Amino acid sequence: MDIKERAEALREVATPGSRIGLTELSRSNAWRKTLAERGLLEIVDRTDTAGYLVSVESLNEMLDAINALESEVERFTMQQMFIARGDKEQWKTGADLSQSAQDSLSKRKEKVRAFLDGGQ
């Protein structure tokens, strides 16, 4: 969600009818129509926010946005890994990668053991 969308969402939440008091929440069910229309209601106790009511559709939209952002972060992370390792000419996978890792540990076993034992 970009800054403009966030600002619009905050503006909508701040409009009259998007807040409901705890007493009104417990005494009536008229808020259900507003929740269906807006997707989000702020629950207030006097002037303090006590929580938010989110419709199923709005929750699914938020989860979709979170998933999209997580995918984007993962893509950027992978991109940065490839950039950082760009000078490597030989990429290893599977058994070759496993054997290379074992060889590397064997070469440095004294340093690894000292680290595991709490030394430097």
C-alpha positions as CSV (number, residue, x, y, z in Angstrom):
1,M,0.0,0.0,0.0
2,D,1.5,3.3,-1.0
3,I,1.4,6.5,0.9
4,K,-1.6,7.8,-1.0
5,E,-3.6,4.7,-0.3
6,R,-2.7,4.8,3.4
7,A,-3.7,8.5,3.6
8,E,-7.1,7.6,2.0
9,A,-7.6,4.7,4.4
10,L,-6.9,7.0,7.4
11,R,-9.2,9.6,6.0
12,E,-12.0,7.1,5.7
13,V,-11.5,5.8,9.2
14,A,-11.5,9.3,10.5
15,T,-14.9,10.2,8.9
16,P,-18.0,10.3,11.0
17,G,-19.6,6.9,11.4
18,S,-16.3,5.0,11.3
19,R,-16.0,5.0,15.1
20,I,-18.2,3.2,17.5
21,G,-18.3,3.3,21.3
22,L,-18.1,0.2,23.4
23,T,-21.6,0.8,24.8
24,E,-23.1,1.2,21.4
25,L,-21.4,-1.9,20.2
26,S,-23.0,-3.9,23.0
27,R,-26.4,-2.3,22.9
28,S,-27.2,-2.4,19.2
29,N,-26.3,-4.2,16.0
30,A,-26.7,-1.2,13.7
31,W,-22.9,-1.1,13.4
32,R,-23.0,-4.3,11.3
33,K,-24.3,-2.3,8.3
34,T,-21.6,0.3,8.6
35,L,-18.9,-2.5,9.0
36,A,-20.2,-4.1,5.8
37,E,-20.1,-0.8,3.9
38,R,-16.7,0.4,5.2
39,G,-14.9,-2.8,6.0
40,L,-13.3,-1.3,9.1
41,L,-14.7,0.3,12.3
42,E,-12.7,1.8,15.1
43,I,-14.0,0.8,18.6
44,V,-13.5,3.6,21.2
45,D,-13.8,3.6,24.9
46,R,-14.5,7.3,25.7
47,T,-11.7,8.8,23.6
48,D,-9.2,6.0,23.6
49,T,-9.1,3.4,20.8
50,A,-10.0,0.0,22.2
51,G,-9.7,-1.9,19.0
52,Y,-10.8,-2.3,15.4
53,L,-13.5,-4.4,13.8
54,V,-12.5,-5.6,10.4
55,S,-14.8,-7.3,7.9
56,V,-13.8,-10.6,6.3
57,E,-13.4,-9.0,2.9
58,S,-11.2,-6.2,4.3
59,L,-9.1,-8.8,6.3
60,N,-8.6,-10.8,3.2
61,E,-7.5,-7.7,1.3
62,M,-5.0,-6.9,4.1
63,L,-3.7,-10.4,4.1
64,D,-3.3,-10.2,0.3
65,A,-1.4,-7.0,0.6
66,I,0.9,-8.5,3.3
67,N,1.5,-11.5,1.1
68,A,2.4,-9.3,-1.8
69,L,4.7,-7.2,0.3
70,E,6.4,-10.3,1.7
71,S,6.9,-11.6,-1.9
72,E,8.4,-8.3,-2.9
73,V,10.8,-8.3,0.1
74,E,11.8,-11.9,-0.8
75,R,12.4,-10.9,-4.4
76,F,14.5,-7.9,-3.4
77,T,16.5,-10.1,-0.9
78,M,17.2,-12.7,-3.6
79,Q,18.2,-9.9,-6.0
80,Q,20.6,-8.5,-3.4
81,M,22.1,-11.9,-2.8
82,F,22.7,-12.4,-6.5
83,I,24.3,-8.9,-6.7
84,A,26.5,-9.6,-3.7
85,R,27.6,-12.9,-5.2
86,G,27.8,-11.6,-8.7
87,D,31.6,-12.2,-8.9
88,K,31.1,-15.9,-8.3
89,E,31.4,-17.9,-11.6
90,Q,30.7,-21.3,-10.3
91,W,27.3,-21.9,-8.7
92,K,26.9,-25.2,-6.8
93,T,23.7,-27.0,-6.0
94,G,22.7,-30.4,-4.7
95,A,25.4,-32.9,-4.0
96,D,28.2,-30.5,-5.2
97,L,27.1,-27.8,-2.7
98,S,26.8,-30.4,0.1
99,Q,30.3,-31.7,-0.6
100,S,31.8,-28.2,-0.9
101,A,30.2,-27.3,2.5
102,Q,31.6,-30.4,4.1
103,D,35.1,-29.7,2.7
104,S,35.0,-26.1,3.9
105,L,34.1,-27.3,7.5
106,S,36.8,-29.9,7.4
107,K,39.4,-27.3,6.5
108,R,38.3,-25.1,9.3
109,K,37.3,-27.7,11.9
110,E,39.7,-26.3,14.6
111,K,38.2,-22.8,14.3
112,V,34.7,-24.2,14.2
113,R,35.3,-26.4,17.3
114,A,36.8,-23.4,19.2
115,F,33.8,-21.3,18.3
116,L,31.4,-24.0,19.4
117,D,33.3,-24.5,22.7
118,G,32.9,-20.8,23.4
119,G,36.4,-19.6,22.4
120,Q,37.4,-17.3,19.6
